[in-house]
């Protein structure tokens, strides 16, 4: 990642990661050392692209 390759750092943003050495859930202190790996989150819309109640309702 950016932290590993370039040393870029920033304050934690409230996300957690599983520490590979302890196996425990740990709050991240850095935004770039353990970044949030998801770009999309589950939304409460029907599984439909363009019809009423579908995901495109989130865009418009």
PyMOL Python script that loads the backbone (N, CA, C, O; Angstrom):
from pymol import cmd

cmd.read_pdbstr("""\
ATOM      1  N   UNK A   1       0.808  -1.188   0.000  1.00  0.00           N
ATOM      2  CA  UNK A   1       0.000   0.000   0.000  1.00  0.00           C
ATOM      3  C   UNK A   1       0.858   1.261   0.000  1.00  0.00           C
ATOM      4  O   UNK A   1       2.084   1.186  -0.073  1.00  0.00           O
ATOM      5  N   UNK A   2       0.224   2.389   0.080  1.00  0.00           N
ATOM      6  CA  UNK A   2       0.928   3.677   0.056  1.00  0.00           C
ATOM      7  C   UNK A   2       1.850   3.848   1.258  1.00  0.00           C
ATOM      8  O   UNK A   2       2.934   4.416   1.131  1.00  0.00           O
ATOM      9  N   UNK A   3       1.428   3.362   2.420  1.00  0.00           N
ATOM     10  CA  UNK A   3       2.273   3.470   3.614  1.00  0.00           C
ATOM     11  C   UNK A   3       3.532   2.617   3.450  1.00  0.00           C
ATOM     12  O   UNK A   3       4.642   3.078   3.714  1.00  0.00           O
ATOM     13  N   UNK A   4       3.347   1.371   3.013  1.00  0.00           N
ATOM     14  CA  UNK A   4       4.475   0.462   2.858  1.00  0.00           C
ATOM     15  C   UNK A   4       5.455   0.955   1.795  1.00  0.00           C
ATOM     16  O   UNK A   4       6.664   0.956   2.025  1.00  0.00           O
ATOM     17  N   UNK A   5       4.953   1.368   0.648  1.00  0.00           N
ATOM     18  CA  UNK A   5       5.814   1.732  -0.476  1.00  0.00           C
ATOM     19  C   UNK A   5       6.451   3.107  -0.347  1.00  0.00           C
ATOM     20  O   UNK A   5       7.607   3.292  -0.726  1.00  0.00           O
ATOM     21  N   UNK A   6       5.696   4.085   0.192  1.00  0.00           N
ATOM     22  CA  UNK A   6       6.171   5.469   0.180  1.00  0.00           C
ATOM     23  C   UNK A   6       6.236   6.129   1.548  1.00  0.00           C
ATOM     24  O   UNK A   6       6.682   7.271   1.663  1.00  0.00           O
ATOM     25  N   UNK A   7       5.797   5.425   2.587  1.00  0.00           N
ATOM     26  CA  UNK A   7       5.825   5.999   3.926  1.00  0.00           C
ATOM     27  C   UNK A   7       4.747   7.042   4.166  1.00  0.00           C
ATOM     28  O   UNK A   7       4.813   7.784   5.146  1.00  0.00           O
ATOM     29  N   UNK A   8       3.748   7.109   3.280  1.00  0.00           N
ATOM     30  CA  UNK A   8       2.657   8.076   3.446  1.00  0.00           C
ATOM     31  C   UNK A   8       1.843   7.690   4.671  1.00  0.00           C
ATOM     32  O   UNK A   8       1.543   6.515   4.878  1.00  0.00           O
ATOM     33  N   UNK A   9       1.487   8.677   5.478  1.00  0.00           N
ATOM     34  CA  UNK A   9       0.748   8.403   6.710  1.00  0.00           C
ATOM     35  C   UNK A   9      -0.315   9.462   6.929  1.00  0.00           C
ATOM     36  O   UNK A   9      -0.261  10.542   6.340  1.00  0.00           O
ATOM     37  N   UNK A  10      -1.257   9.155   7.757  1.00  0.00           N
ATOM     38  CA  UNK A  10      -2.323  10.082   8.101  1.00  0.00           C
ATOM     39  C   UNK A  10      -3.063   9.539   9.305  1.00  0.00           C
ATOM     40  O   UNK A  10      -2.927   8.357   9.622  1.00  0.00           O
ATOM     41  N   UNK A  11      -3.837  10.361   9.981  1.00  0.00           N
ATOM     42  CA  UNK A  11      -4.530   9.904  11.190  1.00  0.00           C
ATOM     43  C   UNK A  11      -5.553   8.815  10.875  1.00  0.00           C
ATOM     44  O   UNK A  11      -6.110   8.770   9.778  1.00  0.00           O
ATOM     45  N   UNK A  12      -5.791   7.947  11.844  1.00  0.00           N
ATOM     46  CA  UNK A  12      -6.801   6.906  11.696  1.00  0.00           C
ATOM     47  C   UNK A  12      -8.166   7.519  11.430  1.00  0.00           C
ATOM     48  O   UNK A  12      -8.437   8.650  11.834  1.00  0.00           O
ATOM     49  N   UNK A  13      -9.023   6.770  10.749  1.00  0.00           N
ATOM     50  CA  UNK A  13     -10.340   7.277  10.388  1.00  0.00           C
ATOM     51  C   UNK A  13     -11.449   6.438  11.005  1.00  0.00           C
ATOM     52  O   UNK A  13     -12.566   6.403  10.489  1.00  0.00           O
ATOM     53  N   UNK A  14     -11.144   5.760  12.110  1.00  0.00           N
ATOM     54  CA  UNK A  14     -12.162   5.013  12.840  1.00  0.00           C
ATOM     55  C   UNK A  14     -12.393   3.598  12.360  1.00  0.00           C
ATOM     56  O   UNK A  14     -13.373   2.971  12.764  1.00  0.00           O
ATOM     57  N   UNK A  15     -11.525   3.071  11.510  1.00  0.00           N
ATOM     58  CA  UNK A  15     -11.722   1.703  11.048  1.00  0.00           C
ATOM     59  C   UNK A  15     -10.833   0.729  11.825  1.00  0.00           C
ATOM     60  O   UNK A  15      -9.890   1.136  12.504  1.00  0.00           O
ATOM     61  N   UNK A  16     -11.145  -0.539  11.713  1.00  0.00           N
ATOM     62  CA  UNK A  16     -10.462  -1.590  12.454  1.00  0.00           C
ATOM     63  C   UNK A  16      -9.846  -2.594  11.492  1.00  0.00           C
ATOM     64  O   UNK A  16     -10.221  -2.658  10.322  1.00  0.00           O
ATOM     65  N   UNK A  17      -8.900  -3.376  11.995  1.00  0.00           N
ATOM     66  CA  UNK A  17      -8.293  -4.470  11.237  1.00  0.00           C
ATOM     67  C   UNK A  17      -7.975  -5.600  12.200  1.00  0.00           C
ATOM     68  O   UNK A  17      -7.911  -5.385  13.411  1.00  0.00           O
ATOM     69  N   UNK A  18      -7.778  -6.790  11.679  1.00  0.00           N
ATOM     70  CA  UNK A  18      -7.387  -7.922  12.512  1.00  0.00           C
ATOM     71  C   UNK A  18      -5.865  -7.990  12.501  1.00  0.00           C
ATOM     72  O   UNK A  18      -5.249  -8.152  11.448  1.00  0.00           O
ATOM     73  N   UNK A  19      -5.266  -7.864  13.683  1.00  0.00           N
ATOM     74  CA  UNK A  19      -3.813  -7.929  13.814  1.00  0.00           C
ATOM     75  C   UNK A  19      -3.360  -9.347  13.449  1.00  0.00           C
ATOM     76  O   UNK A  19      -3.800 -10.308  14.079  1.00  0.00           O
ATOM     77  N   UNK A  20      -2.490  -9.492  12.445  1.00  0.00           N
ATOM     78  CA  UNK A  20      -2.089 -10.836  12.011  1.00  0.00           C
ATOM     79  C   UNK A  20      -1.253 -11.596  13.038  1.00  0.00           C
ATOM     80  O   UNK A  20      -1.158 -12.821  12.964  1.00  0.00           O
ATOM     81  N   UNK A  21      -0.648 -10.892  13.990  1.00  0.00           N
ATOM     82  CA  UNK A  21       0.187 -11.551  14.990  1.00  0.00           C
ATOM     83  C   UNK A  21      -0.606 -12.007  16.203  1.00  0.00           C
ATOM     84  O   UNK A  21      -0.308 -13.051  16.783  1.00  0.00           O
ATOM     85  N   UNK A  22      -1.629 -11.220  16.596  1.00  0.00           N
ATOM     86  CA  UNK A  22      -2.416 -11.568  17.782  1.00  0.00           C
ATOM     87  C   UNK A  22      -3.775 -12.160  17.433  1.00  0.00           C
ATOM     88  O   UNK A  22      -4.391 -12.831  18.261  1.00  0.00           O
ATOM     89  N   UNK A  23      -4.253 -11.914  16.199  1.00  0.00           N
ATOM     90  CA  UNK A  23      -5.579 -12.375  15.802  1.00  0.00           C
ATOM     91  C   UNK A  23      -6.697 -11.542  16.394  1.00  0.00           C
ATOM     92  O   UNK A  23      -7.866 -11.912  16.292  1.00  0.00           O
ATOM     93  N   UNK A  24      -6.348 -10.405  17.022  1.00  0.00           N
ATOM     94  CA  UNK A  24      -7.348  -9.560  17.679  1.00  0.00           C
ATOM     95  C   UNK A  24      -7.754  -8.379  16.803  1.00  0.00           C
ATOM     96  O   UNK A  24      -6.955  -7.840  16.037  1.00  0.00           O
ATOM     97  N   UNK A  25      -9.021  -7.996  16.940  1.00  0.00           N
ATOM     98  CA  UNK A  25      -9.529  -6.815  16.260  1.00  0.00           C
ATOM     99  C   UNK A  25      -8.887  -5.590  16.895  1.00  0.00           C
ATOM    100  O   UNK A  25      -8.922  -5.430  18.115  1.00  0.00           O
ATOM    101  N   UNK A  26      -8.300  -4.723  16.070  1.00  0.00           N
ATOM    102  CA  UNK A  26      -7.538  -3.579  16.555  1.00  0.00           C
ATOM    103  C   UNK A  26      -7.966  -2.324  15.809  1.00  0.00           C
ATOM    104  O   UNK A  26      -8.145  -2.354  14.592  1.00  0.00           O
ATOM    105  N   UNK A  27      -8.132  -1.216  16.536  1.00  0.00           N
ATOM    106  CA  UNK A  27      -8.472   0.050  15.893  1.00  0.00           C
ATOM    107  C   UNK A  27      -7.220   0.613  15.224  1.00  0.00           C
ATOM    108  O   UNK A  27      -6.169   0.725  15.856  1.00  0.00           O
ATOM    109  N   UNK A  28      -7.335   0.962  13.954  1.00  0.00           N
ATOM    110  CA  UNK A  28      -6.196   1.466  13.198  1.00  0.00           C
ATOM    111  C   UNK A  28      -5.826   2.874  13.651  1.00  0.00           C
ATOM    112  O   UNK A  28      -6.698   3.721  13.844  1.00  0.00           O
ATOM    113  N   UNK A  29      -4.529   3.117  13.820  1.00  0.00           N
ATOM    114  CA  UNK A  29      -4.034   4.438  14.204  1.00  0.00           C
ATOM    115  C   UNK A  29      -3.596   5.242  12.985  1.00  0.00           C
ATOM    116  O   UNK A  29      -3.271   6.424  13.096  1.00  0.00           O
ATOM    117  N   UNK A  30      -3.588   4.595  11.820  1.00  0.00           N
ATOM    118  CA  UNK A  30      -3.118   5.229  10.592  1.00  0.00           C
ATOM    119  C   UNK A  30      -4.098   4.956   9.453  1.00  0.00           C
ATOM    120  O   UNK A  30      -4.563   3.828   9.291  1.00  0.00           O
ATOM    121  N   UNK A  31      -4.408   5.972   8.675  1.00  0.00           N
ATOM    122  CA  UNK A  31      -5.330   5.812   7.548  1.00  0.00           C
ATOM    123  C   UNK A  31      -4.706   5.025   6.398  1.00  0.00           C
ATOM    124  O   UNK A  31      -5.428   4.455   5.581  1.00  0.00           O
ATOM    125  N   UNK A  32      -3.380   4.985   6.322  1.00  0.00           N
ATOM    126  CA  UNK A  32      -2.714   4.361   5.185  1.00  0.00           C
ATOM    127  C   UNK A  32      -2.024   3.046   5.512  1.00  0.00           C
ATOM    128  O   UNK A  32      -1.756   2.259   4.604  1.00  0.00           O
ATOM    129  N   UNK A  33      -1.730   2.786   6.778  1.00  0.00           N
ATOM    130  CA  UNK A  33      -1.064   1.538   7.133  1.00  0.00           C
ATOM    131  C   UNK A  33      -2.034   0.356   7.067  1.00  0.00           C
ATOM    132  O   UNK A  33      -1.656  -0.738   6.645  1.00  0.00           O
ATOM    133  N   UNK A  34      -3.265   0.575   7.479  1.00  0.00           N
ATOM    134  CA  UNK A  34      -4.314  -0.454   7.407  1.00  0.00           C
ATOM    135  C   UNK A  34      -5.557   0.195   6.807  1.00  0.00           C
ATOM    136  O   UNK A  34      -6.526   0.431   7.529  1.00  0.00           O
ATOM    137  N   UNK A  35      -5.558   0.493   5.497  1.00  0.00           N
ATOM    138  CA  UNK A  35      -6.679   1.225   4.895  1.00  0.00           C
ATOM    139  C   UNK A  35      -7.946   0.389   4.797  1.00  0.00           C
ATOM    140  O   UNK A  35      -7.901  -0.842   4.798  1.00  0.00           O
ATOM    141  N   UNK A  36      -9.067   1.076   4.712  1.00  0.00           N
ATOM    142  CA  UNK A  36     -10.355   0.420   4.488  1.00  0.00           C
ATOM    143  C   UNK A  36     -10.333  -0.181   3.084  1.00  0.00           C
ATOM    144  O   UNK A  36     -10.185   0.567   2.118  1.00  0.00           O
ATOM    145  N   UNK A  37     -10.474  -1.500   2.929  1.00  0.00           N
ATOM    146  CA  UNK A  37     -10.316  -2.112   1.613  1.00  0.00           C
ATOM    147  C   UNK A  37     -11.559  -2.130   0.733  1.00  0.00           C
ATOM    148  O   UNK A  37     -11.502  -2.646  -0.384  1.00  0.00           O
ATOM    149  N   UNK A  38     -12.675  -1.587   1.196  1.00  0.00           N
ATOM    150  CA  UNK A  38     -13.916  -1.671   0.430  1.00  0.00           C
ATOM    151  C   UNK A  38     -14.261  -0.328  -0.189  1.00  0.00           C
ATOM    152  O   UNK A  38     -14.147   0.709   0.464  1.00  0.00           O
ATOM    153  N   UNK A  39     -14.678  -0.345  -1.429  1.00  0.00           N
ATOM    154  CA  UNK A  39     -15.092   0.875  -2.108  1.00  0.00           C
ATOM    155  C   UNK A  39     -16.603   1.057  -2.054  1.00  0.00           C
ATOM    156  O   UNK A  39     -17.098   2.179  -2.164  1.00  0.00           O
ATOM    157  N   UNK A  40     -17.328  -0.021  -1.886  1.00  0.00           N
ATOM    158  CA  UNK A  40     -18.791   0.038  -1.880  1.00  0.00           C
ATOM    159  C   UNK A  40     -19.328  -0.620  -0.617  1.00  0.00           C
ATOM    160  O   UNK A  40     -18.714  -1.534  -0.067  1.00  0.00           O
ATOM    161  N   UNK A  41     -20.447  -0.155  -0.180  1.00  0.00           N
ATOM    162  CA  UNK A  41     -21.081  -0.707   1.001  1.00  0.00           C
ATOM    163  C   UNK A  41     -22.500  -1.114   0.653  1.00  0.00           C
ATOM    164  O   UNK A  41     -23.114  -0.517  -0.231  1.00  0.00           O
ATOM    165  N   UNK A  42     -23.024  -2.106   1.322  1.00  0.00           N
ATOM    166  CA  UNK A  42     -24.369  -2.598   1.051  1.00  0.00           C
ATOM    167  C   UNK A  42     -25.382  -1.501   1.331  1.00  0.00           C
ATOM    168  O   UNK A  42     -25.361  -0.888   2.399  1.00  0.00           O
ATOM    169  N   UNK A  43     -26.252  -1.257   0.394  1.00  0.00           N
ATOM    170  CA  UNK A  43     -27.307  -0.258   0.527  1.00  0.00           C
ATOM    171  C   UNK A  43     -28.650  -0.978   0.603  1.00  0.00           C
ATOM    172  O   UNK A  43     -28.782  -2.112   0.143  1.00  0.00           O
ATOM    173  N   UNK A  44     -29.625  -0.323   1.177  1.00  0.00           N
ATOM    174  CA  UNK A  44     -30.943  -0.944   1.313  1.00  0.00           C
ATOM    175  C   UNK A  44     -31.813  -0.624   0.102  1.00  0.00           C
ATOM    176  O   UNK A  44     -32.827   0.063   0.227  1.00  0.00           O
ATOM    177  N   UNK A  45     -31.424  -1.116  -1.056  1.00  0.00           N
ATOM    178  CA  UNK A  45     -32.210  -0.957  -2.277  1.00  0.00           C
ATOM    179  C   UNK A  45     -32.429  -2.329  -2.887  1.00  0.00           C
ATOM    180  O   UNK A  45     -31.678  -3.268  -2.620  1.00  0.00           O
ATOM    181  N   UNK A  46     -33.466  -2.439  -3.711  1.00  0.00           N
ATOM    182  CA  UNK A  46     -33.731  -3.703  -4.371  1.00  0.00           C
ATOM    183  C   UNK A  46     -32.632  -4.063  -5.357  1.00  0.00           C
ATOM    184  O   UNK A  46     -31.903  -3.190  -5.829  1.00  0.00           O
ATOM    185  N   UNK A  47     -32.516  -5.335  -5.664  1.00  0.00           N
ATOM    186  CA  UNK A  47     -31.503  -5.810  -6.595  1.00  0.00           C
ATOM    187  C   UNK A  47     -31.995  -5.593  -8.022  1.00  0.00           C
ATOM    188  O   UNK A  47     -32.361  -6.542  -8.714  1.00  0.00           O
ATOM    189  N   UNK A  48     -31.999  -4.354  -8.445  1.00  0.00           N
ATOM    190  CA  UNK A  48     -32.508  -3.973  -9.752  1.00  0.00           C
ATOM    191  C   UNK A  48     -31.718  -2.751 -10.202  1.00  0.00           C
ATOM    192  O   UNK A  48     -31.496  -1.839  -9.406  1.00  0.00           O
ATOM    193  N   UNK A  49     -31.297  -2.717 -11.439  1.00  0.00           N
ATOM    194  CA  UNK A  49     -30.453  -1.620 -11.887  1.00  0.00           C
ATOM    195  C   UNK A  49     -31.226  -0.351 -12.203  1.00  0.00           C
ATOM    196  O   UNK A  49     -30.894   0.711 -11.678  1.00  0.00           O
ATOM    197  N   UNK A  50     -32.249  -0.431 -13.046  1.00  0.00           N
ATOM    198  CA  UNK A  50     -32.864   0.800 -13.536  1.00  0.00           C
ATOM    199  C   UNK A  50     -34.329   0.995 -13.164  1.00  0.00           C
ATOM    200  O   UNK A  50     -34.845   2.100 -13.331  1.00  0.00           O
ATOM    201  N   UNK A  51     -35.010  -0.013 -12.675  1.00  0.00           N
ATOM    202  CA  UNK A  51     -36.429   0.137 -12.357  1.00  0.00           C
ATOM    203  C   UNK A  51     -36.641   0.804 -11.001  1.00  0.00           C
ATOM    204  O   UNK A  51     -35.695   0.967 -10.230  1.00  0.00           O
ATOM    205  N   UNK A  52     -37.872   1.185 -10.714  1.00  0.00           N
ATOM    206  CA  UNK A  52     -38.238   1.848  -9.453  1.00  0.00           C
ATOM    207  C   UNK A  52     -37.684   1.076  -8.252  1.00  0.00           C
ATOM    208  O   UNK A  52     -37.869  -0.136  -8.143  1.00  0.00           O
ATOM    209  N   UNK A  53     -37.004   1.793  -7.357  1.00  0.00           N
ATOM    210  CA  UNK A  53     -36.428   1.171  -6.169  1.00  0.00           C
ATOM    211  C   UNK A  53     -35.088   0.508  -6.403  1.00  0.00           C
ATOM    212  O   UNK A  53     -34.536  -0.113  -5.495  1.00  0.00           O
ATOM    213  N   UNK A  54     -34.554   0.632  -7.616  1.00  0.00           N
ATOM    214  CA  UNK A  54     -33.277   0.007  -7.944  1.00  0.00           C
ATOM    215  C   UNK A  54     -32.091   0.861  -7.524  1.00  0.00           C
ATOM    216  O   UNK A  54     -32.257   1.952  -6.978  1.00  0.00           O
ATOM    217  N   UNK A  55     -30.912   0.360  -7.782  1.00  0.00           N
ATOM    218  CA  UNK A  55     -29.694   1.019  -7.323  1.00  0.00           C
ATOM    219  C   UNK A  55     -29.460   2.377  -7.993  1.00  0.00           C
ATOM    220  O   UNK A  55     -28.801   3.236  -7.406  1.00  0.00           O
ATOM    221  N   UNK A  56     -29.981   2.592  -9.204  1.00  0.00           N
ATOM    222  CA  UNK A  56     -29.797   3.897  -9.847  1.00  0.00           C
ATOM    223  C   UNK A  56     -30.531   5.009  -9.104  1.00  0.00           C
ATOM    224  O   UNK A  56     -30.228   6.185  -9.306  1.00  0.00           O
ATOM    225  N   UNK A  57     -31.487   4.660  -8.250  1.00  0.00           N
ATOM    226  CA  UNK A  57     -32.153   5.671  -7.426  1.00  0.00           C
ATOM    227  C   UNK A  57     -31.156   6.365  -6.495  1.00  0.00           C
ATOM    228  O   UNK A  57     -31.395   7.495  -6.070  1.00  0.00           O
ATOM    229  N   UNK A  58     -30.047   5.703  -6.177  1.00  0.00           N
ATOM    230  CA  UNK A  58     -29.016   6.314  -5.330  1.00  0.00           C
ATOM    231  C   UNK A  58     -28.224   7.365  -6.101  1.00  0.00           C
ATOM    232  O   UNK A  58     -27.641   8.257  -5.484  1.00  0.00           O
ATOM    233  N   UNK A  59     -28.187   7.289  -7.425  1.00  0.00           N
ATOM    234  CA  UNK A  59     -27.401   8.210  -8.245  1.00  0.00           C
ATOM    235  C   UNK A  59     -28.137   9.487  -8.569  1.00  0.00           C
ATOM    236  O   UNK A  59     -27.509  10.525  -8.780  1.00  0.00           O
ATOM    237  N   UNK A  60     -29.456   9.435  -8.612  1.00  0.00           N
ATOM    238  CA  UNK A  60     -30.229  10.609  -9.039  1.00  0.00           C
ATOM    239  C   UNK A  60     -31.104  11.135  -7.928  1.00  0.00           C
ATOM    240  O   UNK A  60     -31.819  12.119  -8.119  1.00  0.00           O
TER     241      UNK A  60
END
""", "prot")
cmd.dss("prot")
cmd.show_as("cartoon", "prot")
cmd.util.cbc("prot")
cmd.orient("prot")
